[in-house]
Amino acid sequence: MILALHIEVTIPLSQSLKDKRAVLQRIMTRTKQKFNVAISEVDFQDQWQRSEICIVTVASVKLASERELNNVLSFISSFPELEITQTTYEWL
């Protein structure tokens, strides 16, 4: 089973694209190190304080995929630099 999680976030303290990318790069690197997932910024690349991140995982059982991405969501929401505005799960 392939499950994708789309997370729209805002980064309120970002004053430039460089600030935004520094925050996102740190979060994405730590997420990849901690979990067995693929992660990338997929939308709003040209906006300073807004982004959409997509995280994808593959497992043989639906429940395992859901549990993994719920753990990733909890981990990402623990970063004080960003605020999650919307989440969407998509089965592929």
Contacts in CASP RR format, 6 or more apart in sequence:
PFRMAT RR
TARGET T0000
AUTHOR 0000-0000-0000
METHOD contacts of the structure
MODEL  1
MILALHIEVTIPLSQSLKDKRAVLQRIMTRTKQKFNVAISEVDFQDQWQR
SEICIVTVASVKLASERELNNVLSFISSFPELEITQTTYEWL
1 58 0 8 1.000
1 59 0 8 1.000
1 60 0 8 1.000
1 61 0 8 1.000
1 62 0 8 1.000
1 64 0 8 1.000
1 65 0 8 1.000
1 91 0 8 1.000
2 56 0 8 1.000
2 57 0 8 1.000
2 58 0 8 1.000
2 65 0 8 1.000
2 91 0 8 1.000
2 92 0 8 1.000
3 56 0 8 1.000
3 57 0 8 1.000
3 58 0 8 1.000
3 59 0 8 1.000
3 62 0 8 1.000
3 65 0 8 1.000
3 66 0 8 1.000
3 69 0 8 1.000
3 89 0 8 1.000
3 90 0 8 1.000
3 91 0 8 1.000
3 92 0 8 1.000
4 54 0 8 1.000
4 55 0 8 1.000
4 56 0 8 1.000
4 89 0 8 1.000
4 90 0 8 1.000
4 91 0 8 1.000
4 92 0 8 1.000
5 54 0 8 1.000
5 55 0 8 1.000
5 56 0 8 1.000
5 69 0 8 1.000
5 72 0 8 1.000
5 73 0 8 1.000
5 87 0 8 1.000
5 88 0 8 1.000
5 89 0 8 1.000
5 90 0 8 1.000
6 42 0 8 1.000
6 52 0 8 1.000
6 53 0 8 1.000
6 54 0 8 1.000
6 86 0 8 1.000
6 87 0 8 1.000
6 88 0 8 1.000
6 89 0 8 1.000
6 90 0 8 1.000
7 52 0 8 1.000
7 53 0 8 1.000
7 54 0 8 1.000
7 55 0 8 1.000
7 73 0 8 1.000
7 76 0 8 1.000
7 84 0 8 1.000
7 86 0 8 1.000
7 87 0 8 1.000
8 43 0 8 1.000
8 44 0 8 1.000
8 50 0 8 1.000
8 51 0 8 1.000
8 52 0 8 1.000
8 84 0 8 1.000
8 85 0 8 1.000
8 86 0 8 1.000
8 87 0 8 1.000
9 50 0 8 1.000
9 51 0 8 1.000
9 52 0 8 1.000
9 53 0 8 1.000
9 76 0 8 1.000
9 82 0 8 1.000
9 83 0 8 1.000
9 84 0 8 1.000
9 85 0 8 1.000
10 49 0 8 1.000
10 50 0 8 1.000
10 51 0 8 1.000
10 82 0 8 1.000
10 83 0 8 1.000
10 85 0 8 1.000
11 19 0 8 1.000
11 20 0 8 1.000
11 23 0 8 1.000
11 24 0 8 1.000
11 48 0 8 1.000
11 49 0 8 1.000
11 50 0 8 1.000
11 51 0 8 1.000
11 81 0 8 1.000
11 82 0 8 1.000
11 83 0 8 1.000
12 49 0 8 1.000
12 83 0 8 1.000
13 19 0 8 1.000
13 81 0 8 1.000
14 20 0 8 1.000
14 23 0 8 1.000
14 48 0 8 1.000
14 49 0 8 1.000
15 48 0 8 1.000
16 48 0 8 1.000
17 46 0 8 1.000
17 48 0 8 1.000
19 48 0 8 1.000
20 47 0 8 1.000
20 48 0 8 1.000
20 49 0 8 1.000
20 51 0 8 1.000
23 79 0 8 1.000
23 81 0 8 1.000
23 82 0 8 1.000
24 41 0 8 1.000
24 51 0 8 1.000
24 53 0 8 1.000
27 53 0 8 1.000
27 76 0 8 1.000
27 79 0 8 1.000
27 81 0 8 1.000
27 82 0 8 1.000
28 39 0 8 1.000
28 40 0 8 1.000
28 41 0 8 1.000
28 53 0 8 1.000
30 75 0 8 1.000
31 37 0 8 1.000
31 39 0 8 1.000
31 55 0 8 1.000
31 72 0 8 1.000
31 75 0 8 1.000
31 76 0 8 1.000
32 38 0 8 1.000
32 39 0 8 1.000
34 75 0 8 1.000
35 57 0 8 1.000
35 68 0 8 1.000
35 71 0 8 1.000
35 72 0 8 1.000
35 75 0 8 1.000
36 57 0 8 1.000
36 68 0 8 1.000
37 55 0 8 1.000
37 56 0 8 1.000
37 57 0 8 1.000
37 68 0 8 1.000
37 69 0 8 1.000
37 72 0 8 1.000
38 55 0 8 1.000
38 56 0 8 1.000
38 57 0 8 1.000
39 53 0 8 1.000
39 54 0 8 1.000
39 55 0 8 1.000
39 56 0 8 1.000
40 53 0 8 1.000
40 54 0 8 1.000
41 51 0 8 1.000
41 52 0 8 1.000
41 53 0 8 1.000
42 52 0 8 1.000
42 53 0 8 1.000
42 54 0 8 1.000
43 51 0 8 1.000
43 52 0 8 1.000
44 50 0 8 1.000
44 51 0 8 1.000
44 52 0 8 1.000
45 51 0 8 1.000
53 76 0 8 1.000
55 69 0 8 1.000
55 72 0 8 1.000
56 92 0 8 1.000
57 65 0 8 1.000
57 68 0 8 1.000
57 69 0 8 1.000
57 72 0 8 1.000
58 65 0 8 1.000
59 65 0 8 1.000
59 68 0 8 1.000
66 89 0 8 1.000
69 89 0 8 1.000
73 84 0 8 1.000
73 87 0 8 1.000
76 82 0 8 1.000
76 84 0 8 1.000
77 84 0 8 1.000
END
